[in-house]
Amino acid sequence: MLDRSQHLKLFLSGSGDGQEDVDAVLADTRVQKQLNRHPVDWERLLKAVRRVSRFKFDSAQQNSFMHLFGRYR
């Protein structure tokens, strides 16, 4: 089973984000802090990812993000 960081990496890579951007997101301390929360606050995680990433989430991708990370309870 994949851990939260791996899920985030696959989500960003599969959504068209560049590898450099994905690496920067995964290395960010705010993103890591949100990934380690129990339960994950997907809205805070999304905000942290947006601060680091140049990738812009459309509404469908945001809904997929919410569905994926909203289930970490």
CHARMM internal coordinates of N, CA and C (Angstrom, degrees):
IC EDIT
DIST 1 N 1 CA 1.4429
DIST 1 CA 1 C 1.5287
ANGL 1 N 1 CA 1 C 109.06
DIST 1 C 2 N 1.2952
ANGL 1 CA 1 C 2 N 116.05
DIHE 1 N 1 CA 1 C 2 N 143.57
DIST 2 N 2 CA 1.4589
ANGL 1 C 2 N 2 CA 121.60
DIHE 1 CA 1 C 2 N 2 CA -179.40
DIST 2 CA 2 C 1.5184
ANGL 2 N 2 CA 2 C 110.65
DIHE 1 C 2 N 2 CA 2 C -80.21
DIST 2 C 3 N 1.3391
ANGL 2 CA 2 C 3 N 115.44
DIHE 2 N 2 CA 2 C 3 N 146.45
DIST 3 N 3 CA 1.4646
ANGL 2 C 3 N 3 CA 118.42
DIHE 2 CA 2 C 3 N 3 CA 173.86
DIST 3 CA 3 C 1.5287
ANGL 3 N 3 CA 3 C 108.87
DIHE 2 C 3 N 3 CA 3 C -87.39
DIST 3 C 4 N 1.3124
ANGL 3 CA 3 C 4 N 116.24
DIHE 3 N 3 CA 3 C 4 N 178.88
DIST 4 N 4 CA 1.4630
ANGL 3 C 4 N 4 CA 121.29
DIHE 3 CA 3 C 4 N 4 CA -174.25
DIST 4 CA 4 C 1.5275
ANGL 4 N 4 CA 4 C 112.32
DIHE 3 C 4 N 4 CA 4 C -63.33
DIST 4 C 5 N 1.3288
ANGL 4 CA 4 C 5 N 117.37
DIHE 4 N 4 CA 4 C 5 N -41.53
DIST 5 N 5 CA 1.4646
ANGL 4 C 5 N 5 CA 120.67
DIHE 4 CA 4 C 5 N 5 CA 178.86
DIST 5 CA 5 C 1.5220
ANGL 5 N 5 CA 5 C 111.04
DIHE 4 C 5 N 5 CA 5 C -62.76
DIST 5 C 6 N 1.3154
ANGL 5 CA 5 C 6 N 116.55
DIHE 5 N 5 CA 5 C 6 N -40.61
DIST 6 N 6 CA 1.4614
ANGL 5 C 6 N 6 CA 120.32
DIHE 5 CA 5 C 6 N 6 CA 178.93
DIST 6 CA 6 C 1.5278
ANGL 6 N 6 CA 6 C 111.22
DIHE 5 C 6 N 6 CA 6 C -66.99
DIST 6 C 7 N 1.3313
ANGL 6 CA 6 C 7 N 116.26
DIHE 6 N 6 CA 6 C 7 N -38.79
DIST 7 N 7 CA 1.4673
ANGL 6 C 7 N 7 CA 119.25
DIHE 6 CA 6 C 7 N 7 CA 176.13
DIST 7 CA 7 C 1.5226
ANGL 7 N 7 CA 7 C 110.83
DIHE 6 C 7 N 7 CA 7 C -61.90
DIST 7 C 8 N 1.3291
ANGL 7 CA 7 C 8 N 116.25
DIHE 7 N 7 CA 7 C 8 N -43.72
DIST 8 N 8 CA 1.4624
ANGL 7 C 8 N 8 CA 120.07
DIHE 7 CA 7 C 8 N 8 CA 179.66
DIST 8 CA 8 C 1.5264
ANGL 8 N 8 CA 8 C 110.75
DIHE 7 C 8 N 8 CA 8 C -63.60
DIST 8 C 9 N 1.3172
ANGL 8 CA 8 C 9 N 116.50
DIHE 8 N 8 CA 8 C 9 N -42.92
DIST 9 N 9 CA 1.4718
ANGL 8 C 9 N 9 CA 120.95
DIHE 8 CA 8 C 9 N 9 CA 179.36
DIST 9 CA 9 C 1.5286
ANGL 9 N 9 CA 9 C 110.64
DIHE 8 C 9 N 9 CA 9 C -61.05
DIST 9 C 10 N 1.3168
ANGL 9 CA 9 C 10 N 117.26
DIHE 9 N 9 CA 9 C 10 N -46.01
DIST 10 N 10 CA 1.4667
ANGL 9 C 10 N 10 CA 120.66
DIHE 9 CA 9 C 10 N 10 CA 178.58
DIST 10 CA 10 C 1.5195
ANGL 10 N 10 CA 10 C 111.52
DIHE 9 C 10 N 10 CA 10 C -64.71
DIST 10 C 11 N 1.3304
ANGL 10 CA 10 C 11 N 117.10
DIHE 10 N 10 CA 10 C 11 N -40.30
DIST 11 N 11 CA 1.4485
ANGL 10 C 11 N 11 CA 120.27
DIHE 10 CA 10 C 11 N 11 CA 179.84
DIST 11 CA 11 C 1.5240
ANGL 11 N 11 CA 11 C 110.85
DIHE 10 C 11 N 11 CA 11 C -62.04
DIST 11 C 12 N 1.3253
ANGL 11 CA 11 C 12 N 116.96
DIHE 11 N 11 CA 11 C 12 N -49.07
DIST 12 N 12 CA 1.4619
ANGL 11 C 12 N 12 CA 120.59
DIHE 11 CA 11 C 12 N 12 CA -178.32
DIST 12 CA 12 C 1.5221
ANGL 12 N 12 CA 12 C 111.55
DIHE 11 C 12 N 12 CA 12 C -66.37
DIST 12 C 13 N 1.3250
ANGL 12 CA 12 C 13 N 117.31
DIHE 12 N 12 CA 12 C 13 N -42.76
DIST 13 N 13 CA 1.4678
ANGL 12 C 13 N 13 CA 121.08
DIHE 12 CA 12 C 13 N 13 CA 179.26
DIST 13 CA 13 C 1.5253
ANGL 13 N 13 CA 13 C 110.74
DIHE 12 C 13 N 13 CA 13 C -64.01
DIST 13 C 14 N 1.3302
ANGL 13 CA 13 C 14 N 116.30
DIHE 13 N 13 CA 13 C 14 N -42.71
DIST 14 N 14 CA 1.4548
ANGL 13 C 14 N 14 CA 121.18
DIHE 13 CA 13 C 14 N 14 CA -179.32
DIST 14 CA 14 C 1.5204
ANGL 14 N 14 CA 14 C 113.19
DIHE 13 C 14 N 14 CA 14 C -70.86
DIST 14 C 15 N 1.3242
ANGL 14 CA 14 C 15 N 116.19
DIHE 14 N 14 CA 14 C 15 N -20.76
DIST 15 N 15 CA 1.4612
ANGL 14 C 15 N 15 CA 120.46
DIHE 14 CA 14 C 15 N 15 CA -179.76
DIST 15 CA 15 C 1.5230
ANGL 15 N 15 CA 15 C 112.47
DIHE 14 C 15 N 15 CA 15 C -89.98
DIST 15 C 16 N 1.3241
ANGL 15 CA 15 C 16 N 116.42
DIHE 15 N 15 CA 15 C 16 N -0.18
DIST 16 N 16 CA 1.4530
ANGL 15 C 16 N 16 CA 119.81
DIHE 15 CA 15 C 16 N 16 CA 175.79
DIST 16 CA 16 C 1.5109
ANGL 16 N 16 CA 16 C 115.56
DIHE 15 C 16 N 16 CA 16 C 102.39
DIST 16 C 17 N 1.3142
ANGL 16 CA 16 C 17 N 118.26
DIHE 16 N 16 CA 16 C 17 N 6.44
DIST 17 N 17 CA 1.4617
ANGL 16 C 17 N 17 CA 121.36
DIHE 16 CA 16 C 17 N 17 CA 179.30
DIST 17 CA 17 C 1.5308
ANGL 17 N 17 CA 17 C 109.10
DIHE 16 C 17 N 17 CA 17 C -75.34
DIST 17 C 18 N 1.3326
ANGL 17 CA 17 C 18 N 116.89
DIHE 17 N 17 CA 17 C 18 N 143.93
DIST 18 N 18 CA 1.4522
ANGL 17 C 18 N 18 CA 121.82
DIHE 17 CA 17 C 18 N 18 CA 179.97
DIST 18 CA 18 C 1.5181
ANGL 18 N 18 CA 18 C 112.30
DIHE 17 C 18 N 18 CA 18 C -72.43
DIST 18 C 19 N 1.3305
ANGL 18 CA 18 C 19 N 116.66
DIHE 18 N 18 CA 18 C 19 N 154.97
DIST 19 N 19 CA 1.4619
ANGL 18 C 19 N 19 CA 121.43
DIHE 18 CA 18 C 19 N 19 CA -176.74
DIST 19 CA 19 C 1.5277
ANGL 19 N 19 CA 19 C 112.32
DIHE 18 C 19 N 19 CA 19 C -61.28
DIST 19 C 20 N 1.3406
ANGL 19 CA 19 C 20 N 117.41
DIHE 19 N 19 CA 19 C 20 N -37.51
DIST 20 N 20 CA 1.4678
ANGL 19 C 20 N 20 CA 119.60
DIHE 19 CA 19 C 20 N 20 CA 179.58
DIST 20 CA 20 C 1.5218
ANGL 20 N 20 CA 20 C 110.14
DIHE 19 C 20 N 20 CA 20 C -64.02
DIST 20 C 21 N 1.3207
ANGL 20 CA 20 C 21 N 115.77
DIHE 20 N 20 CA 20 C 21 N -40.40
DIST 21 N 21 CA 1.4549
ANGL 20 C 21 N 21 CA 121.62
DIHE 20 CA 20 C 21 N 21 CA 178.94
DIST 21 CA 21 C 1.5277
ANGL 21 N 21 CA 21 C 110.62
DIHE 20 C 21 N 21 CA 21 C -66.05
DIST 21 C 22 N 1.3168
ANGL 21 CA 21 C 22 N 117.04
DIHE 21 N 21 CA 21 C 22 N -42.53
DIST 22 N 22 CA 1.4680
ANGL 21 C 22 N 22 CA 121.80
DIHE 21 CA 21 C 22 N 22 CA 178.56
DIST 22 CA 22 C 1.5216
ANGL 22 N 22 CA 22 C 109.93
DIHE 21 C 22 N 22 CA 22 C -61.04
DIST 22 C 23 N 1.3335
ANGL 22 CA 22 C 23 N 116.87
DIHE 22 N 22 CA 22 C 23 N -45.22
DIST 23 N 23 CA 1.4657
ANGL 22 C 23 N 23 CA 120.87
DIHE 22 CA 22 C 23 N 23 CA 179.16
DIST 23 CA 23 C 1.5270
ANGL 23 N 23 CA 23 C 111.45
DIHE 22 C 23 N 23 CA 23 C -61.84
DIST 23 C 24 N 1.3232
ANGL 23 CA 23 C 24 N 116.91
DIHE 23 N 23 CA 23 C 24 N -40.39
DIST 24 N 24 CA 1.4639
ANGL 23 C 24 N 24 CA 120.91
DIHE 23 CA 23 C 24 N 24 CA 178.99
DIST 24 CA 24 C 1.5285
ANGL 24 N 24 CA 24 C 110.80
DIHE 23 C 24 N 24 CA 24 C -65.24
DIST 24 C 25 N 1.3190
ANGL 24 CA 24 C 25 N 116.92
DIHE 24 N 24 CA 24 C 25 N -40.22
DIST 25 N 25 CA 1.4672
ANGL 24 C 25 N 25 CA 120.77
DIHE 24 CA 24 C 25 N 25 CA 178.42
DIST 25 CA 25 C 1.5215
ANGL 25 N 25 CA 25 C 110.24
DIHE 24 C 25 N 25 CA 25 C -62.99
DIST 25 C 26 N 1.3253
ANGL 25 CA 25 C 26 N 116.58
DIHE 25 N 25 CA 25 C 26 N -47.32
DIST 26 N 26 CA 1.4598
ANGL 25 C 26 N 26 CA 119.96
DIHE 25 CA 25 C 26 N 26 CA -176.99
DIST 26 CA 26 C 1.5281
ANGL 26 N 26 CA 26 C 112.57
DIHE 25 C 26 N 26 CA 26 C -68.13
DIST 26 C 27 N 1.3151
ANGL 26 CA 26 C 27 N 118.07
DIHE 26 N 26 CA 26 C 27 N -24.33
DIST 27 N 27 CA 1.4616
ANGL 26 C 27 N 27 CA 121.58
DIHE 26 CA 26 C 27 N 27 CA 179.90
DIST 27 CA 27 C 1.5352
ANGL 27 N 27 CA 27 C 112.47
DIHE 26 C 27 N 27 CA 27 C -86.34
DIST 27 C 28 N 1.3185
ANGL 27 CA 27 C 28 N 117.52
DIHE 27 N 27 CA 27 C 28 N -12.82
DIST 28 N 28 CA 1.4609
ANGL 27 C 28 N 28 CA 120.97
DIHE 27 CA 27 C 28 N 28 CA -176.55
DIST 28 CA 28 C 1.5242
ANGL 28 N 28 CA 28 C 111.36
DIHE 27 C 28 N 28 CA 28 C -70.25
DIST 28 C 29 N 1.3339
ANGL 28 CA 28 C 29 N 116.28
DIHE 28 N 28 CA 28 C 29 N 134.54
DIST 29 N 29 CA 1.4685
ANGL 28 C 29 N 29 CA 120.47
DIHE 28 CA 28 C 29 N 29 CA -177.62
DIST 29 CA 29 C 1.5269
ANGL 29 N 29 CA 29 C 112.47
DIHE 28 C 29 N 29 CA 29 C -68.30
DIST 29 C 30 N 1.3371
ANGL 29 CA 29 C 30 N 117.84
DIHE 29 N 29 CA 29 C 30 N -34.46
DIST 30 N 30 CA 1.4767
ANGL 29 C 30 N 30 CA 120.02
DIHE 29 CA 29 C 30 N 30 CA 178.19
DIST 30 CA 30 C 1.5210
ANGL 30 N 30 CA 30 C 111.12
DIHE 29 C 30 N 30 CA 30 C -64.99
DIST 30 C 31 N 1.3302
ANGL 30 CA 30 C 31 N 115.59
DIHE 30 N 30 CA 30 C 31 N -41.04
DIST 31 N 31 CA 1.4656
ANGL 30 C 31 N 31 CA 120.05
DIHE 30 CA 30 C 31 N 31 CA 178.89
DIST 31 CA 31 C 1.5237
ANGL 31 N 31 CA 31 C 109.39
DIHE 30 C 31 N 31 CA 31 C -65.10
DIST 31 C 32 N 1.3252
ANGL 31 CA 31 C 32 N 117.27
DIHE 31 N 31 CA 31 C 32 N -45.95
DIST 32 N 32 CA 1.4600
ANGL 31 C 32 N 32 CA 120.63
DIHE 31 CA 31 C 32 N 32 CA 179.87
DIST 32 CA 32 C 1.5300
ANGL 32 N 32 CA 32 C 111.61
DIHE 31 C 32 N 32 CA 32 C -61.56
DIST 32 C 33 N 1.3195
ANGL 32 CA 32 C 33 N 116.52
DIHE 32 N 32 CA 32 C 33 N -39.43
DIST 33 N 33 CA 1.4628
ANGL 32 C 33 N 33 CA 120.51
DIHE 32 CA 32 C 33 N 33 CA 178.35
DIST 33 CA 33 C 1.5272
ANGL 33 N 33 CA 33 C 110.52
DIHE 32 C 33 N 33 CA 33 C -60.22
DIST 33 C 34 N 1.3213
ANGL 33 CA 33 C 34 N 116.53
DIHE 33 N 33 CA 33 C 34 N -43.68
DIST 34 N 34 CA 1.4673
ANGL 33 C 34 N 34 CA 120.18
DIHE 33 CA 33 C 34 N 34 CA 179.96
DIST 34 CA 34 C 1.5260
ANGL 34 N 34 CA 34 C 111.66
DIHE 33 C 34 N 34 CA 34 C -69.68
DIST 34 C 35 N 1.3349
ANGL 34 CA 34 C 35 N 117.41
DIHE 34 N 34 CA 34 C 35 N -36.03
DIST 35 N 35 CA 1.4619
ANGL 34 C 35 N 35 CA 120.36
DIHE 34 CA 34 C 35 N 35 CA 178.72
DIST 35 CA 35 C 1.5223
ANGL 35 N 35 CA 35 C 111.50
DIHE 34 C 35 N 35 CA 35 C -65.68
DIST 35 C 36 N 1.3250
ANGL 35 CA 35 C 36 N 116.82
DIHE 35 N 35 CA 35 C 36 N -28.69
DIST 36 N 36 CA 1.4629
ANGL 35 C 36 N 36 CA 120.89
DIHE 35 CA 35 C 36 N 36 CA -177.11
DIST 36 CA 36 C 1.5227
ANGL 36 N 36 CA 36 C 113.80
DIHE 35 C 36 N 36 CA 36 C -89.04
DIST 36 C 37 N 1.3160
ANGL 36 CA 36 C 37 N 117.73
DIHE 36 N 36 CA 36 C 37 N -2.75
DIST 37 N 37 CA 1.4697
ANGL 36 C 37 N 37 CA 121.26
DIHE 36 CA 36 C 37 N 37 CA 178.90
DIST 37 CA 37 C 1.5198
ANGL 37 N 37 CA 37 C 110.56
DIHE 36 C 37 N 37 CA 37 C -73.54
DIST 37 C 38 N 1.3160
ANGL 37 CA 37 C 38 N 115.60
DIHE 37 N 37 CA 37 C 38 N 148.99
DIST 38 N 38 CA 1.4715
ANGL 37 C 38 N 38 CA 121.22
DIHE 37 CA 37 C 38 N 38 CA 175.95
DIST 38 CA 38 C 1.5066
ANGL 38 N 38 CA 38 C 107.98
DIHE 37 C 38 N 38 CA 38 C -128.35
DIST 38 C 39 N 1.2846
ANGL 38 CA 38 C 39 N 121.04
DIHE 38 N 38 CA 38 C 39 N 113.84
DIST 39 N 39 CA 1.4678
ANGL 38 C 39 N 39 CA 127.36
DIHE 38 CA 38 C 39 N 39 CA -6.99
DIST 39 CA 39 C 1.5211
ANGL 39 N 39 CA 39 C 111.16
DIHE 38 C 39 N 39 CA 39 C -76.51
DIST 39 C 40 N 1.3203
ANGL 39 CA 39 C 40 N 115.17
DIHE 39 N 39 CA 39 C 40 N 162.05
DIST 40 N 40 CA 1.4628
ANGL 39 C 40 N 40 CA 120.60
DIHE 39 CA 39 C 40 N 40 CA 178.50
DIST 40 CA 40 C 1.5269
ANGL 40 N 40 CA 40 C 108.73
DIHE 39 C 40 N 40 CA 40 C -69.30
DIST 40 C 41 N 1.3136
ANGL 40 CA 40 C 41 N 116.10
DIHE 40 N 40 CA 40 C 41 N 130.20
DIST 41 N 41 CA 1.4650
ANGL 40 C 41 N 41 CA 121.39
DIHE 40 CA 40 C 41 N 41 CA 173.04
DIST 41 CA 41 C 1.5304
ANGL 41 N 41 CA 41 C 105.52
DIHE 40 C 41 N 41 CA 41 C -90.85
DIST 41 C 42 N 1.3232
ANGL 41 CA 41 C 42 N 116.09
DIHE 41 N 41 CA 41 C 42 N 98.31
DIST 42 N 42 CA 1.4702
ANGL 41 C 42 N 42 CA 119.79
DIHE 41 CA 41 C 42 N 42 CA -172.24
DIST 42 CA 42 C 1.5212
ANGL 42 N 42 CA 42 C 112.14
DIHE 41 C 42 N 42 CA 42 C -62.82
DIST 42 C 43 N 1.3302
ANGL 42 CA 42 C 43 N 117.87
DIHE 42 N 42 CA 42 C 43 N -30.38
DIST 43 N 43 CA 1.4668
ANGL 42 C 43 N 43 CA 119.61
DIHE 42 CA 42 C 43 N 43 CA 179.73
DIST 43 CA 43 C 1.5271
ANGL 43 N 43 CA 43 C 111.07
DIHE 42 C 43 N 43 CA 43 C -68.37
DIST 43 C 44 N 1.3157
ANGL 43 CA 43 C 44 N 117.49
DIHE 43 N 43 CA 43 C 44 N -42.97
DIST 44 N 44 CA 1.4717
ANGL 43 C 44 N 44 CA 120.88
DIHE 43 CA 43 C 44 N 44 CA 176.78
DIST 44 CA 44 C 1.5266
ANGL 44 N 44 CA 44 C 110.90
DIHE 43 C 44 N 44 CA 44 C -66.37
DIST 44 C 45 N 1.3332
ANGL 44 CA 44 C 45 N 115.98
DIHE 44 N 44 CA 44 C 45 N -38.53
DIST 45 N 45 CA 1.4589
ANGL 44 C 45 N 45 CA 119.65
DIHE 44 CA 44 C 45 N 45 CA 177.89
DIST 45 CA 45 C 1.5238
ANGL 45 N 45 CA 45 C 110.12
DIHE 44 C 45 N 45 CA 45 C -62.93
DIST 45 C 46 N 1.3232
ANGL 45 CA 45 C 46 N 117.35
DIHE 45 N 45 CA 45 C 46 N -43.68
DIST 46 N 46 CA 1.4573
ANGL 45 C 46 N 46 CA 121.24
DIHE 45 CA 45 C 46 N 46 CA 178.88
DIST 46 CA 46 C 1.5276
ANGL 46 N 46 CA 46 C 111.10
DIHE 45 C 46 N 46 CA 46 C -61.76
DIST 46 C 47 N 1.3366
ANGL 46 CA 46 C 47 N 117.45
DIHE 46 N 46 CA 46 C 47 N -42.20
DIST 47 N 47 CA 1.4642
ANGL 46 C 47 N 47 CA 120.94
DIHE 46 CA 46 C 47 N 47 CA 177.50
DIST 47 CA 47 C 1.5226
ANGL 47 N 47 CA 47 C 110.96
DIHE 46 C 47 N 47 CA 47 C -62.54
DIST 47 C 48 N 1.3257
ANGL 47 CA 47 C 48 N 117.08
DIHE 47 N 47 CA 47 C 48 N -41.49
DIST 48 N 48 CA 1.4641
ANGL 47 C 48 N 48 CA 120.75
DIHE 47 CA 47 C 48 N 48 CA 179.17
DIST 48 CA 48 C 1.5282
ANGL 48 N 48 CA 48 C 110.78
DIHE 47 C 48 N 48 CA 48 C -64.64
DIST 48 C 49 N 1.3261
ANGL 48 CA 48 C 49 N 116.63
DIHE 48 N 48 CA 48 C 49 N -41.10
DIST 49 N 49 CA 1.4669
ANGL 48 C 49 N 49 CA 120.70
DIHE 48 CA 48 C 49 N 49 CA 178.68
DIST 49 CA 49 C 1.5273
ANGL 49 N 49 CA 49 C 110.06
DIHE 48 C 49 N 49 CA 49 C -65.08
DIST 49 C 50 N 1.3125
ANGL 49 CA 49 C 50 N 117.15
DIHE 49 N 49 CA 49 C 50 N -42.51
DIST 50 N 50 CA 1.4738
ANGL 49 C 50 N 50 CA 120.77
DIHE 49 CA 49 C 50 N 50 CA -179.59
DIST 50 CA 50 C 1.5251
ANGL 50 N 50 CA 50 C 111.95
DIHE 49 C 50 N 50 CA 50 C -63.98
DIST 50 C 51 N 1.3383
ANGL 50 CA 50 C 51 N 118.11
DIHE 50 N 50 CA 50 C 51 N -33.03
DIST 51 N 51 CA 1.4648
ANGL 50 C 51 N 51 CA 120.56
DIHE 50 CA 50 C 51 N 51 CA 178.95
DIST 51 CA 51 C 1.5225
ANGL 51 N 51 CA 51 C 111.65
DIHE 50 C 51 N 51 CA 51 C -63.18
DIST 51 C 52 N 1.3208
ANGL 51 CA 51 C 52 N 116.17
DIHE 51 N 51 CA 51 C 52 N -35.16
DIST 52 N 52 CA 1.4640
ANGL 51 C 52 N 52 CA 121.29
DIHE 51 CA 51 C 52 N 52 CA -175.41
DIST 52 CA 52 C 1.5260
ANGL 52 N 52 CA 52 C 111.65
DIHE 51 C 52 N 52 CA 52 C -92.89
DIST 52 C 53 N 1.3055
ANGL 52 CA 52 C 53 N 116.65
DIHE 52 N 52 CA 52 C 53 N -39.72
DIST 53 N 53 CA 1.4598
ANGL 52 C 53 N 53 CA 122.54
DIHE 52 CA 52 C 53 N 53 CA -171.90
DIST 53 CA 53 C 1.5168
ANGL 53 N 53 CA 53 C 112.02
DIHE 52 C 53 N 53 CA 53 C -84.90
DIST 53 C 54 N 1.3033
ANGL 53 CA 53 C 54 N 115.51
DIHE 53 N 53 CA 53 C 54 N 146.53
DIST 54 N 54 CA 1.4613
ANGL 53 C 54 N 54 CA 121.01
DIHE 53 CA 53 C 54 N 54 CA 171.86
DIST 54 CA 54 C 1.5198
ANGL 54 N 54 CA 54 C 110.63
DIHE 53 C 54 N 54 CA 54 C -87.03
DIST 54 C 55 N 1.3287
ANGL 54 CA 54 C 55 N 116.52
DIHE 54 N 54 CA 54 C 55 N -7.54
DIST 55 N 55 CA 1.4528
ANGL 54 C 55 N 55 CA 121.72
DIHE 54 CA 54 C 55 N 55 CA -178.24
DIST 55 CA 55 C 1.5226
ANGL 55 N 55 CA 55 C 109.55
DIHE 54 C 55 N 55 CA 55 C -73.45
DIST 55 C 56 N 1.3112
ANGL 55 CA 55 C 56 N 117.18
DIHE 55 N 55 CA 55 C 56 N 133.53
DIST 56 N 56 CA 1.4592
ANGL 55 C 56 N 56 CA 122.52
DIHE 55 CA 55 C 56 N 56 CA 178.47
DIST 56 CA 56 C 1.5298
ANGL 56 N 56 CA 56 C 109.07
DIHE 55 C 56 N 56 CA 56 C -105.52
DIST 56 C 57 N 1.2992
ANGL 56 CA 56 C 57 N 115.28
DIHE 56 N 56 CA 56 C 57 N 126.44
DIST 57 N 57 CA 1.4537
ANGL 56 C 57 N 57 CA 121.40
DIHE 56 CA 56 C 57 N 57 CA -177.91
DIST 57 CA 57 C 1.5281
ANGL 57 N 57 CA 57 C 109.36
DIHE 56 C 57 N 57 CA 57 C -84.19
DIST 57 C 58 N 1.3403
ANGL 57 CA 57 C 58 N 116.97
DIHE 57 N 57 CA 57 C 58 N 127.40
DIST 58 N 58 CA 1.4556
ANGL 57 C 58 N 58 CA 118.97
DIHE 57 CA 57 C 58 N 58 CA 170.80
DIST 58 CA 58 C 1.5357
ANGL 58 N 58 CA 58 C 107.49
DIHE 57 C 58 N 58 CA 58 C -84.46
DIST 58 C 59 N 1.3034
ANGL 58 CA 58 C 59 N 117.74
DIHE 58 N 58 CA 58 C 59 N 176.15
DIST 59 N 59 CA 1.4632
ANGL 58 C 59 N 59 CA 120.28
DIHE 58 CA 58 C 59 N 59 CA -173.74
DIST 59 CA 59 C 1.5330
ANGL 59 N 59 CA 59 C 112.65
DIHE 58 C 59 N 59 CA 59 C -63.61
DIST 59 C 60 N 1.3166
ANGL 59 CA 59 C 60 N 117.83
DIHE 59 N 59 CA 59 C 60 N -36.67
DIST 60 N 60 CA 1.4653
ANGL 59 C 60 N 60 CA 120.39
DIHE 59 CA 59 C 60 N 60 CA 178.73
DIST 60 CA 60 C 1.5247
ANGL 60 N 60 CA 60 C 111.00
DIHE 59 C 60 N 60 CA 60 C -66.52
DIST 60 C 61 N 1.3351
ANGL 60 CA 60 C 61 N 116.42
DIHE 60 N 60 CA 60 C 61 N -41.47
DIST 61 N 61 CA 1.4602
ANGL 60 C 61 N 61 CA 119.74
DIHE 60 CA 60 C 61 N 61 CA 178.42
DIST 61 CA 61 C 1.5201
ANGL 61 N 61 CA 61 C 111.09
DIHE 60 C 61 N 61 CA 61 C -68.32
DIST 61 C 62 N 1.3164
ANGL 61 CA 61 C 62 N 116.97
DIHE 61 N 61 CA 61 C 62 N -36.40
DIST 62 N 62 CA 1.4619
ANGL 61 C 62 N 62 CA 120.19
DIHE 61 CA 61 C 62 N 62 CA 177.59
DIST 62 CA 62 C 1.5270
ANGL 62 N 62 CA 62 C 109.89
DIHE 61 C 62 N 62 CA 62 C -64.78
DIST 62 C 63 N 1.3248
ANGL 62 CA 62 C 63 N 117.18
DIHE 62 N 62 CA 62 C 63 N -40.80
DIST 63 N 63 CA 1.4630
ANGL 62 C 63 N 63 CA 120.29
DIHE 62 CA 62 C 63 N 63 CA 177.42
DIST 63 CA 63 C 1.5231
ANGL 63 N 63 CA 63 C 111.41
DIHE 62 C 63 N 63 CA 63 C -64.54
DIST 63 C 64 N 1.3181
ANGL 63 CA 63 C 64 N 117.63
DIHE 63 N 63 CA 63 C 64 N -39.70
DIST 64 N 64 CA 1.4599
ANGL 63 C 64 N 64 CA 121.04
DIHE 63 CA 63 C 64 N 64 CA 176.71
DIST 64 CA 64 C 1.5267
ANGL 64 N 64 CA 64 C 110.83
DIHE 63 C 64 N 64 CA 64 C -64.47
DIST 64 C 65 N 1.3260
ANGL 64 CA 64 C 65 N 116.46
DIHE 64 N 64 CA 64 C 65 N -40.92
DIST 65 N 65 CA 1.4606
ANGL 64 C 65 N 65 CA 122.13
DIHE 64 CA 64 C 65 N 65 CA 177.94
DIST 65 CA 65 C 1.5349
ANGL 65 N 65 CA 65 C 109.55
DIHE 64 C 65 N 65 CA 65 C -60.98
DIST 65 C 66 N 1.3314
ANGL 65 CA 65 C 66 N 116.08
DIHE 65 N 65 CA 65 C 66 N -46.44
DIST 66 N 66 CA 1.4600
ANGL 65 C 66 N 66 CA 121.24
DIHE 65 CA 65 C 66 N 66 CA 179.22
DIST 66 CA 66 C 1.5268
ANGL 66 N 66 CA 66 C 110.33
DIHE 65 C 66 N 66 CA 66 C -60.73
DIST 66 C 67 N 1.3068
ANGL 66 CA 66 C 67 N 117.34
DIHE 66 N 66 CA 66 C 67 N -43.82
DIST 67 N 67 CA 1.4629
ANGL 66 C 67 N 67 CA 121.25
DIHE 66 CA 66 C 67 N 67 CA -178.98
DIST 67 CA 67 C 1.5277
ANGL 67 N 67 CA 67 C 110.89
DIHE 66 C 67 N 67 CA 67 C -64.18
DIST 67 C 68 N 1.3113
ANGL 67 CA 67 C 68 N 117.10
DIHE 67 N 67 CA 67 C 68 N -43.49
DIST 68 N 68 CA 1.4556
ANGL 67 C 68 N 68 CA 121.71
DIHE 67 CA 67 C 68 N 68 CA -178.11
DIST 68 CA 68 C 1.5239
ANGL 68 N 68 CA 68 C 112.23
DIHE 67 C 68 N 68 CA 68 C -67.62
DIST 68 C 69 N 1.3195
ANGL 68 CA 68 C 69 N 117.12
DIHE 68 N 68 CA 68 C 69 N -50.92
DIST 69 N 69 CA 1.4696
ANGL 68 C 69 N 69 CA 120.28
DIHE 68 CA 68 C 69 N 69 CA -174.32
DIST 69 CA 69 C 1.5260
ANGL 69 N 69 CA 69 C 112.38
DIHE 68 C 69 N 69 CA 69 C -89.81
DIST 69 C 70 N 1.3063
ANGL 69 CA 69 C 70 N 118.83
DIHE 69 N 69 CA 69 C 70 N -14.85
DIST 70 N 70 CA 1.4492
ANGL 69 C 70 N 70 CA 121.47
DIHE 69 CA 69 C 70 N 70 CA 176.24
DIST 70 CA 70 C 1.5144
ANGL 70 N 70 CA 70 C 113.15
DIHE 69 C 70 N 70 CA 70 C -72.33
DIST 70 C 71 N 1.3150
ANGL 70 CA 70 C 71 N 117.10
DIHE 70 N 70 CA 70 C 71 N -15.83
DIST 71 N 71 CA 1.4622
ANGL 70 C 71 N 71 CA 119.79
DIHE 70 CA 70 C 71 N 71 CA -179.01
DIST 71 CA 71 C 1.5263
ANGL 71 N 71 CA 71 C 113.16
DIHE 70 C 71 N 71 CA 71 C -88.90
DIST 71 C 72 N 1.3292
ANGL 71 CA 71 C 72 N 117.44
DIHE 71 N 71 CA 71 C 72 N -5.63
DIST 72 N 72 CA 1.4617
ANGL 71 C 72 N 72 CA 120.62
DIHE 71 CA 71 C 72 N 72 CA 175.97
DIST 72 CA 72 C 1.5143
ANGL 72 N 72 CA 72 C 109.05
DIHE 71 C 72 N 72 CA 72 C -78.77
DIST 72 C 73 N 1.2776
ANGL 72 CA 72 C 73 N 117.80
DIHE 72 N 72 CA 72 C 73 N 95.45
DIST 73 N 73 CA 1.4683
ANGL 72 C 73 N 73 CA 122.91
DIHE 72 CA 72 C 73 N 73 CA -179.67
DIST 73 CA 73 C 1.5009
ANGL 73 N 73 CA 73 C 110.50
DIHE 72 C 73 N 73 CA 73 C -114.91
END
COOR INIT
IC SEED 1 N 1 CA 1 C
IC BUILD
